[in-house]
């Protein structure tokens, strides 16, 4: 997946923004990503994608 890929359409957050926040702030949960980036805080439909990114980065 490309860093430019839109993950959260409601809040306009890209994969790259989410990845950067996870790495910079040591985020571990979808809720923490939402607090840091607003991703997943609209309709919630992208929360499974956010969890996949968390799993990829955090193992």
N, C-alpha and C positions, 0 to 999 in steps of 0.2 A: 504494500500500500504506500502511496505517496504521502509525503508530509503535508502537501497542500489539500489532501482529501478532506472534505467537510465531514466531520463526525457529528457535531451538534448543529442541526439546521435551525433550531429555534433561536439559539444564541450566537450562531455564526462562528463556531470554534472548530479549528482545523486539527488534524491529527498531530501536526508538528507542535502546535501550541500545547496540546495535552501532554505529549512526550516531554517537552521542555519543562513543563511544570512538575511532572512526576520526578524527573531527574534532579531538578534544581531544589525541590522542596522535600524530596523523600516521601512523596505521597504513596499511601498504601490502599486507600479505599475509594470507591466511586464518589462517596460523599465528600472526601477531601479534595478530589479533583473538581467537584462542583463548586466548593468554596473558593478554590484557587482560580478557576477559569470560567465559572458559570455553566460549563458544559453539563448536560443532564439535569438541569434545574427547571427546564420548561416542561415539555410533555413527558420527559423521561424515556422516550423511545430509544435513545442512544446509549442508555446505561449499560447494556450488554456489550456494546462495542468498546465503551470506556473500560469495562472490566477486562476485555480481551487485551487491550493495550497495557493495562496494569500488569496482567499475567505475563505478557511478553517481556516487559522491562524488569519486573521484580522476580520473575521466575516462579 
